Amino acid sequence: MTDWTLHHGDALTTLATIADNSIDAVITDPPYNSGGRTPNDRTGQGSRDKYVSSDAKHDLPDFEGETRDQRGYLAWMSLVLAECRRTAVTGAPLLLFTDWRQLPVTSDALQAAGWVWRGIVPWNKPIARPTPAGFRRSCEYILWATNGPVDAARNPIYLPGIFTASQPRGNKRQHITQKPDELMDELVRICAPGGTVLDPFAGSGSTGVAAVASGRQFVGVELSPKYAKVARGRLSLAA
């Protein structure tokens, strides 16, 4: 049975309790603090207002942490990612989800935290919202970074530079911004076999499920008690 731990609490506070040099990869999907058409929309709306369409047929709960402005988001994310780097071994990779609005500030935050930025991996979403007189919002992005130099000898893999996958639908959708299982199965391969993956924004546990299913260890943190309960249930089934 693969080991996993899911902490219910604030990411920044909980990360401080995790030992130095104990994590082999960080893979996480933080609150984007994005969405909306204006700064007031982005800081005044909750996650359901921003990311759930009006015709959605689910009642998944809101999640916290979506009301920071750009300066607050940059400062907060820099602190979180600095703590993540402290826990990471030398050469550990970081994979960090973001959208087109937050791509610049998120790349600033990871570099301010001391990570070495290595590139951007697009995630193509076949089912995406159309934009009148413009382009469909078909992509989100994964920022790739490392804690120091790339250690290719430790995990000699070659991963694609772009992924295509649709978010879960129907009763498989357990979080507002849940990422596809097949996408996460691919991304956890960035962690050396048997290593430990950290996700300080665990949500419904998709990173952890992919990690433990592949024989890796997992440490997660989730602020919402409802989603922490969902994540624990999914992790128990995957382990």
N, C-alpha and C positions, 0 to 999 in steps of 0.2 A: 504494500500500500504506500502510495506517495504521500509525503508529509505536506501539510498546508496549514497556514494560520491566517485567520481573517479577524482583524481588529476592528471593533466598532468605535470610531472616534474621529477627531480632527486630524487631517493628514500631517500638518506641520508639527503638532504636538506629539503625535504617535511616532513619527519618523525619528524623533529625538531619542526614542527608547531602543532603536534598532542598532545593533553593534556595527562598528566600523568594519569595512572590508569583508562583509558577510553576504553580499548580493552579487550575482553574476550577470544580471541584466535587469534593466528597468523598462517596463512596457506599460504605458498608461494613457488614459483618455480623460484629461481633466475637464472641468467645466470651462467651456470656451469663453464665457462672458461675451458672447457675440450676438448674432441674430438681431432682428429689428432693423428698421430703416434709418433711425436717428439715434444719437447718443442717449436721449431720454428713453427710447424704446429699449435700448440695450441695457441700461442700468435700472429701469423701472419695471420691467417685465420679468416674470418667472420663467422657468424652463419650459413649462407647458405652453405658455403664450408664444415663446420664440420658436420652438422646435416641433410642435404638434399642430398639424393642419386641422382646420375647423371640422372636416368631415371624418376625422379619425374615429375608429370604432373601438377604442380601448380607453380605460380609465386609469392608466398607469400613474403612480404618484409623482408629484413634482420632486425636484432635488435642489439642495441649497448651493450657494456659491456662485450664482449667476448675475450678480448685480454690481460687480466692480467696474469702475471706469478703466481706461487704458493705463493710467499711471498706477492705480491700485493693483491692477492685474499684473503688470510688469514687476512691481515690487514683491507681491505675494508669490508669484510663480518663480521668481529668482530665488527666494528663500526656500521654497519647497524643493526645487531642483538642486540647490546646494546641499540640502540634507540628503537627498537621494545620492548625490555623488560621494558624500562622506561614507555612506554605507556600501558603496560599490567597490569591487576589486579593480585594480589597474587593468585597463583594456576593456572593461565592461561596456556593453552597448546600451544606449538609451533610444527608445522609440516612443515618440510623443505625438499624439493626434492633435490636429487643429483644422480650422477652416480658412478660407481665403481672406477673411477680414483680419484674423488674428495671426496669420502666418508671420508677418514682420515682427510683431512684438514678442511672439513665442520664441522665435529664433534669437532675439535679443536676450530673452530671459535665460535660455539654456547656456548661452555664451557667458553671460554675467555670472552664472552659477559655476563656471569653470569647465563645462563640458566642451569638447572639441566637435564643432558642427561638421558633419560629413556629407549631408545631402538631404534631398526631399524625395519621398516616394509617394506618387499620387495613388489614391484609392478611387477607382471609377465605380460609381453607383448606377447600375442600369435603370433602376427605378428612382427618378429624381424629379423635383419640382420644375416645371417649365417657367421661363421668364418671358413675359410679353415683349415683343420687339427686341429680343436679346437671346442669350445662350442659356441652355438648361444648366442648372447647378448640379452637375454630374460628378464633381470631385470634392473629396476632402483630402487631407494631406497628412503624411507621417514624416516628422522630422527625425532624422537619424544622426546620432552623435555618439561619442565614446569618451570614457574617462581616461584620457591620455591616448597613447598610440593604439592602433588596431592590432589585436593579437590574432592574426589569421591562423597560426599554428594550433591555437587552442580549440578552434571550431572551424575547420576548413570547409565552409559551405559557400555556395553561390546562389543567392536569392534573386528573384525578379526585381526589376526597377519600377514596376507598376502592377497593381492588383485590380481585379474586377470581381465584385461580390455585392449582393443585395442584402440589406438589413432584414432580420427575421420578421415574419409577418404572422398575423393571427395569434394563436395561443403560444407560439414560440417567442413572441416579443414580450420580454419581461422588464425592459427598461426603456425610457423615452429615447435615449441615444445609443441603444445597444448595437454593438458591432457584430458583423457576421462571424459565425463560428469558423467557417472555412478560411476566412481572412486571419483570424487569430491563430488558427492551427499553423499557418505558414509563418506568421511573425514570431512565434515563440522559438522557432528554429534558430533565431539569432543568438539565443542563449546556449552555451555549451551543454551537451548532453549531461543530464544528472545535476545541472546547476540550479540555482535558486533565482526565481523571477520575482521582482517587486512591482506591485501596482498600488500606489498611494491613493488612487481614485477608483476603487474596485467595481463600483456600480453593482450590476447583477452577477459579477464574477466571471465574465467571459475570458479575460486574460488568464485567470487562475484555472478555469476549466481546461483551457488549451494546454497550460503548463503541466498540470498533474496528469492529464490524459497522455502526454508524451513522456512521462517518467521524470519530469523535472519537479523541483520543489517550488512552493509558492508562499509568498507573504503579501497579504493585501490589507488595505485600510479603506473603510467606507463610513462616511459620516451619517448617512440616512439609516435609521434602525430598520425601516421596511426593506430597503434594498440589501442591507447587511444580512437580513434573514433569508432573502431570496438567494444571495450569493452562497451562503453556507449550505443551503439545500442543494444547489447545483454542484458545489464542490464535493459534497458528500457522495453524490451519485457518480462523479467523475473519478474519484480517488480509487 
